[in-house]
Amino acid sequence: MAWQGRFDDIGQYGEGDKTGKSFKNLANTSQRQNQRFDTVSTSTKHEVPASEQIKRLCDIKADTISVTVTGIIIAKEPQRSFLSKKNIGSERHLISFIVRDSPSYFVNVTCWGGFEFIHHIATSFKVGDIVQIKSAQVQAKASNQSDEKFKPWTPVPFQLSVSENHGSIDSYAGWDIQSYRNFLTIPTRSSNNYYALEDINISGGTLQDQHVNILACSQKGYVGQVRFLTTKMGKQTKKCEIILFDKTCPAFSLDLWDHHVDTAFQWIPYDTVIFAADIKITYNNFKSSLVASADCKTIFTTNPDTREARCLRQFLRTQDAGMDIDFDLPMHDVDPDVNSINEVFTVQQVKMKQVALSRDSSTVPHYGVMFAVLTTFDIDG
């Protein structure tokens, strides 16, 4: 028996629809579903927070909240502590770095926290290490430059802060680490922005208590002994004297304190060229001359890759070869160890020695020990 029904409704899903509209509707429906799926996939895809996106220092604004930067440590201050004003009786600890991510840009980074946290950072990182600082807080510098009174100068209008509760600092081992290492030999000031040592000597005191830049080399065999001292606040520190020279001056004293003493042990006399940025010039009453002193603002660049440094290095090679100018200095240019002074003088002998020295053109000092009683001390002169 043949089926008497109709085939009209087959066209809704089968080949009966000559126009193909049903296939188009299905395709459109599938496309809309895929679009909705893509939208859901995009919205649920992990997005890196703005604070963790790596930025260059040149692109950071002073009003930014927090950033992540990568750079090389070009200077490092020792771990410090002070009494907390909020929690009476407790201490806050900190350590500071200068981090650089390009030839022209570098920034102060201060880490805050408890002793263990700061001690771990202090022992984990050193000058020359490449680090990534994540979610560091951005702090605008004060308009009166008070922020840089006890910190090295930086060309950016902000500084970065990391604490135990906000941010972190880790070693960086990306493919571009060599490009960061090259920044270690670039001075933090313009390569031609420095004083010749003789210009400091003849400045007539106008540079006293000022911070200047110096390009020089350490004198052969004239690294003074390290002395351990105690400050008025009871802090233990150390001091060392270095004799510098350049083309204009055979001897110029540089006093190094605390962590800068460790830096000097890496210098090779008559070989290492030093660019000292923001070195302080002071007058030494004992030596009756100006001397240089490294402080918390000073940054040393060892063997800088500049034209001026290469010229000085070439000059050093001529000195090693014993050519035209001989800068070998007598031993009196560095004070002897106090324990090595054994000659005893009487008051009469000191007076006779003073008369003899006044007639002699020699400037060689004499050292001795005198046992006496102070009878008069005219402090008003």
C-alpha positions as CSV (number, residue, x, y, z in Angstrom):
1,M,0.0,0.0,0.0
2,A,1.5,3.3,-1.1
3,W,1.9,6.2,1.4
4,Q,-0.6,9.0,0.7
5,G,1.1,11.6,3.0
6,R,2.7,15.0,2.0
7,F,6.4,15.8,1.8
8,D,6.1,19.6,2.4
9,D,7.6,19.6,5.9
10,I,10.7,17.7,4.9
11,G,12.1,20.9,3.3
12,Q,12.6,22.4,6.8
13,Y,15.6,20.1,7.5
14,G,16.3,18.1,4.3
15,E,16.9,18.7,0.6
16,G,13.3,19.7,0.0
17,D,14.2,23.4,0.6
18,K,15.4,24.6,-2.8
19,T,16.4,28.0,-1.5
20,G,18.9,26.6,1.1
21,K,17.7,29.1,3.7
22,S,17.6,26.4,6.4
23,F,21.3,25.6,5.9
24,K,22.1,29.3,6.2
25,N,20.2,29.6,9.4
26,L,22.0,26.7,10.9
27,A,25.4,28.1,9.8
28,N,24.5,31.5,11.3
29,T,23.4,29.9,14.6
30,S,26.7,27.9,14.8
31,Q,28.7,31.1,14.0
32,R,26.9,33.0,16.8
33,Q,27.6,30.2,19.2
34,N,31.3,30.2,18.3
35,Q,31.5,34.0,18.7
36,R,29.9,33.6,22.2
37,F,32.5,30.9,23.0
38,D,35.3,33.1,21.8
39,T,34.0,36.0,23.9
40,V,33.9,33.8,27.0
41,S,37.4,32.4,26.3
42,T,38.9,35.9,25.9
43,S,37.2,37.2,29.1
44,T,38.5,34.2,31.1
45,K,42.0,34.3,29.7
46,H,44.6,35.3,32.4
47,E,45.7,38.9,32.1
48,V,48.9,40.1,33.7
49,P,48.2,42.8,36.3
50,A,49.5,46.3,35.4
51,S,51.8,46.2,38.4
52,E,53.5,43.1,37.1
53,Q,53.9,44.3,33.5
54,I,57.6,45.1,32.9
55,K,58.2,48.7,32.2
56,R,61.2,50.8,31.3
57,L,62.2,53.5,33.7
58,C,61.8,56.1,31.0
59,D,58.1,55.2,30.6
60,I,57.2,55.4,34.3
61,K,55.4,58.5,35.6
62,A,55.7,59.8,39.1
63,D,52.0,59.3,39.7
64,T,52.1,55.6,38.8
65,I,51.1,53.3,41.8
66,S,53.3,50.3,41.3
67,V,55.5,48.8,38.6
68,T,57.8,45.9,37.7
69,V,61.2,46.7,36.3
70,T,64.3,44.8,35.3
71,G,67.9,46.1,35.6
72,I,71.4,45.8,36.9
73,I,72.6,46.8,40.4
74,I,75.2,49.5,39.9
75,A,75.5,50.6,43.6
76,K,74.5,49.1,46.9
77,E,74.3,50.6,50.4
78,P,74.8,48.4,53.5
79,Q,71.9,47.2,55.6
80,R,70.7,49.7,58.2
81,S,68.2,49.9,61.0
82,F,66.5,52.5,63.1
83,L,63.9,52.7,65.9
84,S,60.3,52.5,64.7
85,K,58.1,55.5,65.5
86,K,54.9,53.5,65.3
87,N,56.0,50.4,67.2
88,I,57.9,51.7,70.2
89,G,60.9,49.6,71.1
90,S,61.1,47.8,67.7
91,E,63.4,48.4,64.8
92,R,62.9,48.9,61.1
93,H,65.5,47.6,58.7
94,L,66.2,48.7,55.2
95,I,68.7,48.4,52.3
96,S,69.1,50.6,49.2
97,F,70.2,49.8,45.6
98,I,70.7,51.8,42.5
99,V,69.2,49.8,39.6
100,R,69.8,50.7,35.9
101,D,67.9,49.5,32.9
102,S,69.4,51.7,30.1
103,P,72.5,54.0,29.6
104,S,70.5,57.1,30.6
105,Y,68.1,55.9,33.3
106,F,68.6,54.5,36.8
107,V,66.6,54.7,40.0
108,N,66.9,54.4,43.8
109,V,65.3,51.3,45.2
110,T,64.7,50.9,48.9
111,C,63.7,47.6,50.6
112,W,62.0,47.7,54.0
113,G,61.2,45.0,56.4
114,G,62.3,42.9,59.3
115,F,65.9,41.9,60.0
116,E,65.6,38.5,58.3
117,F,63.9,39.8,55.2
118,I,66.5,42.6,54.7
119,H,69.4,40.4,55.7
120,H,68.4,37.9,53.0
121,I,68.3,40.6,50.4
122,A,71.6,42.1,51.5
123,T,73.4,38.7,51.3
124,S,71.7,37.6,48.1
125,F,72.4,40.5,45.8
126,K,75.6,42.5,45.0
127,V,76.7,45.1,42.6
128,G,76.7,43.6,39.1
129,D,73.7,41.3,39.7
130,I,70.7,41.6,37.3
131,V,67.4,41.6,39.1
132,Q,63.7,41.9,38.5
133,I,61.8,44.1,41.0
134,K,58.1,43.1,41.0
135,S,55.2,45.3,42.1
136,A,57.4,48.0,43.5
137,Q,55.6,51.1,44.8
138,V,56.4,54.3,43.0
139,Q,57.1,57.4,45.1
140,A,57.6,60.8,43.7
141,K,60.7,62.7,44.8
142,A,60.3,65.8,46.9
143,S,60.4,69.1,45.0
144,N,63.1,70.5,47.2
145,Q,65.5,67.6,46.4
146,S,65.7,66.6,50.0
147,D,65.3,62.9,49.0
148,E,68.7,63.0,47.4
149,K,70.5,64.7,50.3
150,F,71.6,61.3,51.5
151,K,71.1,59.3,48.4
152,P,72.9,59.1,45.0
153,W,71.5,61.4,42.3
154,T,69.2,59.8,39.7
155,P,67.8,61.2,36.5
156,V,64.2,60.1,37.2
157,P,61.6,62.1,39.2
158,F,60.7,59.1,41.4
159,Q,62.1,56.3,43.5
160,L,60.9,52.7,44.1
161,S,60.0,51.0,47.4
162,V,59.7,47.3,48.2
163,S,58.5,45.8,51.4
164,E,57.7,42.4,52.9
165,N,54.0,42.9,52.2
166,H,54.3,44.7,48.9
167,G,56.7,43.7,46.1
168,S,59.7,41.4,45.7
169,I,63.2,41.3,44.2
170,D,64.5,38.3,42.4
171,S,67.4,37.3,40.2
172,Y,66.8,37.8,36.4
173,A,68.1,35.3,33.8
174,G,66.5,36.5,30.6
175,W,68.0,36.3,27.1
176,D,69.0,39.9,27.3
177,I,71.2,39.8,30.4
178,Q,74.4,40.8,28.5
179,S,72.8,44.1,27.4
180,Y,72.3,44.9,31.1
181,R,75.9,44.0,32.0
182,N,77.1,46.6,29.6
183,F,75.5,49.3,31.7
184,L,77.9,48.6,34.6
185,T,80.8,50.4,32.8
186,I,78.8,53.6,32.0
187,P,79.3,56.5,34.5
188,T,76.2,57.9,36.1
189,R,77.3,61.4,35.1
190,S,78.4,62.7,31.7
191,S,81.8,61.2,30.7
192,N,83.4,64.6,30.4
193,N,81.8,66.0,33.5
194,Y,84.6,65.7,36.0
195,Y,87.4,67.7,37.6
196,A,91.1,67.1,37.0
197,L,92.8,66.6,40.3
198,E,95.1,69.6,39.9
199,D,92.1,71.8,39.3
200,I,90.7,70.7,42.7
201,N,94.0,71.6,44.3
202,I,94.1,75.1,42.9
203,S,90.5,75.8,43.4
204,G,91.3,77.9,46.5
205,G,88.7,76.2,48.7
206,T,85.8,77.1,46.4
207,L,85.1,73.4,46.1
208,Q,85.2,72.7,49.8
209,D,82.2,70.7,51.1
210,Q,81.0,70.3,47.5
211,H,80.3,67.1,45.6
212,V,82.2,66.8,42.3
213,N,83.1,64.0,39.8
214,I,86.6,62.6,39.5
215,L,88.3,60.5,36.8
216,A,91.6,59.0,38.2
217,C,93.6,55.9,39.0
218,S,94.9,54.5,42.3
219,Q,98.5,55.1,42.9
220,K,100.9,52.1,42.8
221,G,101.3,50.4,46.2
222,Y,99.6,53.3,48.1
223,V,96.5,51.7,49.5
224,G,96.5,52.5,53.2
225,Q,95.7,50.1,55.9
226,V,92.1,49.6,56.9
227,R,91.2,51.2,60.3
228,F,88.2,50.1,62.3
229,L,86.5,52.9,64.1
230,T,83.5,53.5,66.4
231,T,81.2,56.5,65.6
232,K,79.7,58.8,68.2
233,M,76.4,56.8,67.9
234,G,78.3,53.6,68.7
235,K,78.3,52.2,65.2
236,Q,81.2,50.2,64.0
237,T,82.7,51.3,60.7
238,K,86.0,51.2,58.8
239,K,88.1,53.6,56.9
240,C,90.8,53.4,54.3
241,E,92.9,56.0,52.5
242,I,93.7,55.7,48.7
243,I,96.1,57.9,46.8
244,L,94.7,58.9,43.4
245,F,96.6,60.4,40.4
246,D,95.9,61.5,36.9
247,K,97.7,63.4,34.1
248,T,97.7,66.6,36.1
249,C,98.5,65.5,39.7
250,P,100.8,62.8,41.1
251,A,98.9,62.4,44.4
252,F,95.5,63.2,45.8
253,S,94.0,61.6,48.9
254,L,90.7,59.7,48.8
255,D,89.1,58.6,52.1
256,L,86.8,55.6,51.8
257,W,84.3,54.6,54.5
258,D,82.4,51.5,55.3
259,H,81.3,49.5,52.2
260,H,83.3,51.7,49.8
261,V,86.4,50.1,51.5
262,D,85.4,46.7,50.1
263,T,85.0,48.2,46.7
264,A,88.6,49.5,46.7
265,F,90.1,46.1,47.2
266,Q,89.0,45.2,43.7
267,W,91.0,48.1,42.2
268,I,94.4,47.2,40.7
269,P,97.0,50.0,41.2
270,Y,98.3,51.5,38.0
271,D,95.7,49.6,36.1
272,T,92.1,50.4,37.3
273,V,90.5,53.6,36.1
274,I,87.9,55.0,38.4
275,F,85.1,57.4,37.7
276,A,83.8,58.7,41.0
277,A,80.4,60.5,40.8
278,D,79.5,62.9,43.6
279,I,82.6,62.6,45.6
280,K,82.8,65.1,48.5
281,I,85.7,67.5,48.7
282,T,86.8,68.5,52.3
283,Y,89.8,70.3,53.8
284,N,92.1,68.2,55.9
285,N,93.7,70.3,58.7
286,F,96.4,67.7,59.4
287,K,97.5,67.6,55.8
288,S,96.7,71.3,55.1
289,S,95.2,70.3,51.8
290,L,91.9,69.3,50.1
291,V,91.0,65.7,50.1
292,A,88.2,63.6,48.6
293,S,85.8,61.5,50.6
294,A,83.2,59.0,49.5
295,D,79.8,59.3,51.2
296,C,76.3,58.0,50.7
297,K,75.9,60.0,47.5
298,T,79.0,58.5,45.8
299,I,78.8,56.0,43.0
300,F,82.0,54.4,41.6
301,T,82.3,53.2,38.1
302,T,85.2,50.9,37.7
303,N,87.0,50.9,34.3
304,P,84.4,53.1,32.5
305,D,83.9,52.5,28.8
306,T,84.4,56.1,27.7
307,R,86.8,58.0,25.5
308,E,88.2,59.9,28.5
309,A,88.9,56.7,30.5
310,R,90.6,55.1,27.5
311,C,92.9,58.1,27.2
312,L,93.8,57.9,30.9
313,R,94.4,54.1,30.6
314,Q,96.8,54.8,27.7
315,F,98.6,57.3,30.0
316,L,98.9,54.6,32.6
317,R,100.6,52.3,30.2
318,T,103.2,54.8,29.5
319,Q,103.9,55.1,33.2
320,D,104.3,51.4,33.6
321,A,106.8,51.4,30.7
322,G,108.8,54.0,32.6
323,M,108.5,56.7,30.0
324,D,108.5,60.5,30.1
325,I,106.8,61.4,33.4
326,D,107.6,59.5,36.6
327,F,104.9,59.7,39.3
328,D,106.7,57.4,41.8
329,L,106.1,59.1,45.1
330,P,108.2,59.0,48.3
331,M,106.7,57.0,51.2
332,H,106.0,60.2,53.2
333,D,102.9,60.8,51.0
334,V,101.1,58.2,53.1
335,D,101.1,58.4,56.9
336,P,102.8,55.4,58.5
337,D,101.1,53.0,60.8
338,V,101.0,54.6,64.3
339,N,102.4,51.5,65.9
340,S,105.5,51.8,63.7
341,I,106.5,55.2,65.1
342,N,109.1,54.5,67.8
343,E,111.4,57.5,67.9
344,V,111.0,59.6,71.1
345,F,111.5,63.3,71.1
346,T,111.9,65.8,73.9
347,V,110.5,69.3,73.7
348,Q,113.9,70.8,72.9
349,Q,114.5,68.2,70.2
350,V,111.1,69.1,68.6
351,K,112.1,72.8,68.6
352,M,115.5,72.1,67.0
353,K,113.8,69.9,64.4
354,Q,111.4,72.7,63.6
355,V,114.2,75.1,63.0
356,A,116.0,72.6,60.8
357,L,113.0,72.0,58.7
358,S,112.4,75.7,58.2
359,R,115.8,76.0,56.6
360,D,115.4,73.0,54.5
361,S,113.4,73.1,51.3
362,S,112.4,69.5,51.8
363,T,108.8,68.8,52.7
364,V,109.5,65.3,54.1
365,P,107.6,65.1,57.5
366,H,109.0,63.6,60.6
367,Y,107.1,61.4,63.0
368,G,107.9,60.7,66.6
369,V,106.6,60.2,70.1
370,M,106.8,62.8,72.9
371,F,105.9,62.3,76.6
372,A,105.0,65.6,78.1
373,V,102.5,67.5,80.3
374,L,100.2,70.1,78.7
375,T,100.7,73.4,80.6
376,T,99.0,75.9,78.3
377,F,96.3,75.4,75.6
378,D,95.3,78.6,73.9
379,I,92.2,77.6,72.0
380,D,91.5,81.1,70.9
381,G,94.8,81.4,69.0
